[in-house]
Amino acid sequence: MGKRQRQRGAETEREVCDKIAEITNWVVKRELGQARDGGCDIRLAQFVIEVKRRKSIAVYDWVDQAKAACAPYELPVVVCRGDKREFLVVQPFEDWLRMAKDKLPER
């Protein structure tokens, strides 16, 4: 992985940390050395968060489709699975963060 890719990954991880802090009032830091040690990008109480940023991911089309079907009070969720893989849930980060906030201990 090139230097610019590492920088872009670190920038995205910091952006996610800032967004979590904004909504939860928690101080959240990146797990430094995680690439070398095989760990996750961010730990938040019982949540282990892996942050990915790519130029194009087809799942956005699915999320857009779910959003288009939502009434104002509903939350879009995509459930997907690759062949011989487990099901995954994909949803907008801020929707997930608001739900996860209720699971975090008070600070």
MDAnalysis code that builds the backbone (N, CA, C; Angstrom):
import MDAnalysis as mda
import numpy as np

u = mda.Universe.empty(321, n_residues=107, atom_resindex=np.repeat(np.arange(107), 3), trajectory=True)
u.add_TopologyAttr("name", ["N", "CA", "C"] * 107)
u.add_TopologyAttr("resid", np.arange(1, 108))
u.add_TopologyAttr("resname", ["MET", "GLY", "LYS", "ARG", "GLN", "ARG", "GLN", "ARG", "GLY", "ALA", "GLU", "THR", "GLU", "ARG", "GLU", "VAL", "CYS", "ASP", "LYS", "ILE", "ALA", "GLU", "ILE", "THR", "ASN", "TRP", "VAL", "VAL", "LYS", "ARG", "GLU", "LEU", "GLY", "GLN", "ALA", "ARG", "ASP", "GLY", "GLY", "CYS", "ASP", "ILE", "ARG", "LEU", "ALA", "GLN", "PHE", "VAL", "ILE", "GLU", "VAL", "LYS", "ARG", "ARG", "LYS", "SER", "ILE", "ALA", "VAL", "TYR", "ASP", "TRP", "VAL", "ASP", "GLN", "ALA", "LYS", "ALA", "ALA", "CYS", "ALA", "PRO", "TYR", "GLU", "LEU", "PRO", "VAL", "VAL", "VAL", "CYS", "ARG", "GLY", "ASP", "LYS", "ARG", "GLU", "PHE", "LEU", "VAL", "VAL", "GLN", "PRO", "PHE", "GLU", "ASP", "TRP", "LEU", "ARG", "MET", "ALA", "LYS", "ASP", "LYS", "LEU", "PRO", "GLU", "ARG"])
u.atoms.positions = np.array([
    [0.850, -1.176, 0.000],
    [0.000, 0.000, 0.000],
    [0.896, 1.239, 0.000],
    [0.574, 2.176, -0.870],
    [1.375, 3.381, -0.999],
    [1.108, 4.392, 0.106],
    [2.002, 5.380, 0.190],
    [1.904, 6.403, 1.231],
    [0.578, 7.151, 1.156],
    [0.144, 7.552, -0.042],
    [-1.110, 8.306, -0.187],
    [-2.310, 7.467, 0.251],
    [-2.290, 6.174, -0.053],
    [-3.383, 5.291, 0.374],
    [-3.445, 5.205, 1.896],
    [-2.278, 5.105, 2.537],
    [-2.248, 5.061, 4.002],
    [-2.758, 6.369, 4.601],
    [-2.334, 7.499, 4.003],
    [-2.803, 8.810, 4.481],
    [-4.314, 8.931, 4.342],
    [-4.838, 8.517, 3.200],
    [-6.279, 8.596, 2.953],
    [-7.044, 7.716, 3.938],
    [-6.514, 6.531, 4.218],
    [-7.141, 5.643, 5.199],
    [-7.146, 6.266, 6.582],
    [-6.023, 6.848, 6.990],
    [-5.928, 7.494, 8.304],
    [-6.878, 8.686, 8.392],
    [-6.977, 9.475, 7.311],
    [-7.901, 10.621, 7.294],
    [-9.345, 10.152, 7.487],
    [-9.702, 9.079, 6.813],
    [-11.063, 8.548, 6.917],
    [-11.332, 8.020, 8.316],
    [-10.366, 7.334, 8.913],
    [-10.528, 6.840, 10.283],
    [-10.716, 8.004, 11.253],
    [-9.942, 9.079, 11.086],
    [-10.104, 10.255, 11.954],
    [-11.478, 10.895, 11.758],
    [-11.938, 10.935, 10.518],
    [-13.264, 11.492, 10.226],
    [-14.359, 10.692, 10.947],
    [-14.235, 9.366, 10.935],
    [-15.201, 8.514, 11.632],
    [-15.120, 8.752, 13.134],
    [-13.915, 8.855, 13.680],
    [-13.744, 9.148, 15.113],
    [-14.415, 10.471, 15.480],
    [-14.214, 11.489, 14.655],
    [-14.815, 12.803, 14.918],
    [-16.334, 12.733, 14.896],
    [-16.904, 11.988, 13.950],
    [-18.352, 11.852, 13.840],
    [-18.916, 11.127, 15.059],
    [-18.217, 10.078, 15.511],
    [-18.648, 9.358, 16.714],
    [-18.626, 10.295, 17.910],
    [-17.550, 11.051, 18.067],
    [-17.428, 11.983, 19.194],
    [-18.528, 13.042, 19.153],
    [-18.847, 13.516, 17.959],
    [-19.873, 14.550, 17.798],
    [-21.244, 14.066, 18.291],
    [-21.578, 12.820, 18.004],
    [-22.901, 12.302, 18.348],
    [-22.943, 11.716, 19.757],
    [-21.850, 11.113, 20.219],
    [-21.872, 10.399, 21.497],
    [-21.199, 11.135, 22.650],
    [-20.400, 12.153, 22.350],
    [-19.583, 12.847, 23.358],
    [-18.472, 11.967, 23.925],
    [-18.145, 10.880, 23.264],
    [-17.027, 10.034, 23.658],
    [-15.766, 10.542, 22.973],
    [-14.637, 10.395, 23.628],
    [-13.348, 10.653, 22.985],
    [-12.931, 9.336, 22.342],
    [-12.815, 9.339, 21.029],
    [-12.530, 8.114, 20.291],
    [-11.231, 8.301, 19.508],
    [-10.356, 7.328, 19.612],
    [-9.060, 7.392, 18.919],
    [-8.904, 6.180, 18.008],
    [-8.137, 6.368, 16.959],
    [-7.781, 5.262, 16.077],
    [-6.878, 4.283, 16.818],
    [-6.958, 3.028, 16.438],
    [-6.060, 2.008, 16.975],
    [-4.766, 2.070, 16.162],
    [-3.759, 2.738, 16.667],
    [-2.499, 2.883, 15.938],
    [-1.773, 1.546, 15.892],
    [-1.154, 1.253, 14.787],
    [-0.436, -0.009, 14.621],
    [-1.342, -1.160, 14.234],
    [-2.626, -0.893, 14.008],
    [-3.564, -1.972, 13.707],
    [-3.224, -2.688, 12.404],
    [-2.715, -1.979, 11.409],
    [-2.372, -2.634, 10.142],
    [-1.244, -3.642, 10.363],
    [-0.270, -3.253, 11.158],
    [0.872, -4.126, 11.450],
    [0.477, -5.286, 12.354],
    [-0.390, -4.993, 13.358],
    [-0.730, -5.984, 14.375],
    [-1.973, -6.803, 14.038],
    [-2.665, -6.468, 12.951],
    [-3.841, -7.231, 12.554],
    [-5.081, -6.914, 13.361],
    [-5.139, -5.757, 13.998],
    [-6.300, -5.379, 14.796],
    [-7.329, -4.616, 13.992],
    [-8.249, -3.991, 14.703],
    [-9.292, -3.203, 14.042],
    [-8.857, -1.735, 13.980],
    [-9.665, -0.923, 13.313],
    [-9.340, 0.497, 13.173],
    [-9.764, 1.312, 14.387],
    [-10.960, 1.006, 14.927],
    [-11.510, 1.772, 16.053],
    [-12.219, 0.812, 16.999],
    [-12.016, 0.992, 18.294],
    [-12.789, 0.267, 19.307],
    [-13.671, 1.271, 20.019],
    [-14.937, 0.924, 20.160],
    [-15.911, 1.795, 20.814],
    [-16.747, 0.917, 21.720],
    [-16.400, 0.877, 23.017],
    [-17.042, -0.023, 23.975],
    [-16.978, -1.436, 23.390],
    [-18.135, -2.098, 23.206],
    [-18.136, -3.470, 22.689],
    [-18.104, -3.551, 21.172],
    [-18.041, -2.407, 20.474],
    [-18.035, -2.391, 19.012],
    [-16.605, -2.382, 18.485],
    [-16.339, -3.258, 17.543],
    [-15.057, -3.330, 16.853],
    [-15.324, -2.837, 15.434],
    [-14.739, -1.706, 15.060],
    [-15.089, -1.035, 13.819],
    [-13.929, -1.089, 12.830],
    [-14.210, -1.583, 11.669],
    [-13.257, -1.597, 10.572],
    [-13.720, -0.540, 9.575],
    [-12.858, 0.389, 9.220],
    [-13.209, 1.490, 8.328],
    [-12.595, 1.222, 6.957],
    [-13.426, 1.299, 5.930],
    [-12.950, 1.090, 4.558],
    [-13.363, 2.274, 3.704],
    [-12.498, 2.678, 2.805],
    [-12.825, 3.738, 1.855],
    [-12.299, 3.322, 0.489],
    [-13.207, 3.251, -0.454],
    [-12.854, 2.858, -1.817],
    [-13.484, 3.835, -2.789],
    [-12.939, 3.919, -3.972],
    [-13.475, 4.820, -4.983],
    [-14.914, 4.462, -5.331],
    [-15.196, 3.177, -5.466],
    [-16.536, 2.770, -5.867],
    [-16.913, 1.457, -5.193],
    [-18.083, 1.431, -4.597],
    [-18.614, 0.225, -3.972],
    [-20.072, 0.112, -4.418],
    [-20.441, -1.002, -5.017],
    [-21.789, -1.165, -5.582],
    [-22.882, -1.105, -4.522],
    [-22.553, -1.341, -3.269],
    [-23.565, -1.374, -2.214],
    [-24.283, -0.026, -2.075],
    [-23.662, 1.054, -2.527],
    [-24.329, 2.358, -2.480],
    [-25.609, 2.368, -3.307],
    [-25.621, 1.655, -4.415],
    [-26.845, 1.558, -5.216],
    [-27.950, 0.893, -4.410],
    [-27.603, -0.123, -3.644],
    [-28.596, -0.823, -2.832],
    [-29.113, 0.072, -1.717],
    [-28.209, 0.822, -1.082],
    [-28.629, 1.747, -0.026],
    [-29.528, 2.829, -0.608],
    [-29.172, 3.359, -1.778],
    [-30.020, 4.361, -2.425],
    [-31.410, 3.802, -2.699],
    [-31.478, 2.546, -3.119],
    [-32.772, 1.910, -3.376],
    [-33.578, 1.795, -2.080],
    [-32.924, 1.400, -0.987],
    [-33.610, 1.296, 0.301],
    [-34.068, 2.671, 0.786],
    [-33.224, 3.698, 0.610],
    [-33.599, 5.061, 1.011],
    [-34.822, 5.547, 0.238],
    [-34.867, 5.251, -1.049],
    [-35.977, 5.695, -1.890],
    [-37.303, 5.079, -1.445],
    [-37.243, 3.906, -0.830],
    [-38.460, 3.224, -0.384],
    [-38.895, 3.637, 1.021],
    [-38.089, 4.453, 1.698],
    [-38.353, 4.821, 3.099],
    [-39.320, 5.995, 3.222],
    [-40.199, 5.889, 4.201],
    [-40.970, 7.040, 4.654],
    [-40.050, 7.864, 5.558],
    [-40.400, 9.117, 5.868],
    [-39.507, 9.967, 6.674],
    [-39.107, 9.379, 8.038],
    [-39.934, 8.544, 8.622],
    [-39.644, 7.982, 9.945],
    [-38.942, 6.623, 9.870],
    [-38.664, 6.112, 8.671],
    [-38.062, 4.793, 8.500],
    [-36.561, 4.893, 8.236],
    [-35.843, 3.816, 8.541],
    [-34.396, 3.760, 8.349],
    [-34.047, 2.749, 7.261],
    [-33.228, 3.127, 6.297],
    [-32.830, 2.177, 5.252],
    [-31.798, 1.181, 5.775],
    [-31.976, -0.088, 5.436],
    [-31.055, -1.152, 5.814],
    [-30.920, -2.098, 4.629],
    [-29.702, -2.496, 4.333],
    [-29.443, -3.476, 3.283],
    [-28.847, -4.711, 3.956],
    [-29.393, -5.871, 3.666],
    [-28.835, -7.144, 4.123],
    [-28.287, -7.829, 2.879],
    [-27.014, -8.201, 2.910],
    [-26.397, -8.814, 1.735],
    [-25.487, -9.959, 2.171],
    [-25.194, -10.820, 1.202],
    [-24.340, -11.966, 1.507],
    [-23.626, -12.401, 0.244],
    [-22.345, -12.613, 0.353],
    [-21.596, -13.214, -0.745],
    [-21.721, -14.722, -0.692],
    [-21.402, -15.386, -1.779],
    [-21.449, -16.853, -1.807],
    [-20.583, -17.431, -0.699],
    [-21.166, -18.327, 0.056],
    [-20.472, -19.033, 1.150],
    [-19.923, -18.078, 2.206],
    [-20.582, -16.926, 2.364],
    [-20.180, -15.939, 3.373],
    [-21.367, -15.661, 4.270],
    [-21.145, -14.980, 5.396],
    [-22.236, -14.631, 6.305],
    [-22.997, -13.418, 5.788],
    [-24.223, -13.249, 6.271],
    [-24.991, -12.058, 5.936],
    [-24.380, -10.845, 6.620],
    [-24.432, -9.717, 5.943],
    [-23.963, -8.448, 6.491],
    [-25.100, -7.439, 6.434],
    [-25.082, -6.509, 7.358],
    [-26.045, -5.413, 7.370],
    [-25.296, -4.144, 7.001],
    [-25.857, -3.395, 6.051],
    [-25.271, -2.133, 5.613],
    [-26.331, -1.061, 5.788],
    [-25.946, 0.027, 6.423],
    [-26.862, 1.139, 6.593],
    [-26.056, 2.422, 6.717],
    [-26.691, 3.577, 6.538],
    [-25.952, 4.827, 6.705],
    [-25.318, 4.893, 8.105],
    [-24.088, 5.363, 8.143],
    [-23.306, 5.397, 9.381],
    [-24.019, 6.149, 10.501],
    [-24.593, 7.308, 10.205],
    [-25.246, 8.099, 11.259],
    [-26.467, 7.387, 11.826],
    [-27.206, 6.636, 11.005],
    [-28.332, 5.842, 11.521],
    [-27.821, 4.791, 12.495],
    [-26.756, 4.077, 12.090],
    [-26.188, 3.056, 12.972],
    [-25.671, 3.689, 14.264],
    [-25.005, 4.827, 14.147],
    [-24.403, 5.465, 15.310],
    [-25.463, 5.884, 16.326],
    [-26.584, 6.380, 15.851],
    [-27.669, 6.746, 16.770],
    [-28.212, 5.518, 17.496],
    [-28.299, 4.372, 16.812],
    [-28.747, 3.138, 17.462],
    [-27.685, 2.634, 18.431],
    [-26.425, 2.685, 18.022],
    [-25.339, 2.190, 18.863],
    [-25.179, 3.039, 20.116],
    [-25.489, 4.325, 20.021],
    [-25.338, 5.224, 21.161],
    [-26.102, 4.711, 22.387],
    [-27.265, 4.114, 22.164],
    [-28.049, 3.562, 23.256],
    [-27.375, 2.367, 23.920],
    [-26.460, 1.721, 23.218],
    [-25.759, 0.541, 23.754],
    [-24.467, 0.916, 24.489],
    [-24.041, 2.169, 24.362],
    [-22.788, 2.586, 24.989],
    [-23.023, 2.961, 26.447],
    [-22.089, 2.619, 27.328],
    [-22.206, 3.046, 28.721],
    [-22.103, 4.578, 28.807],
    [-22.689, 5.138, 29.824],
    [-22.642, 6.591, 30.019],
    [-21.210, 7.036, 30.308],
    [-20.865, 8.200, 29.804],
    [-19.549, 8.790, 30.085],
    [-19.728, 10.122, 30.715],
])
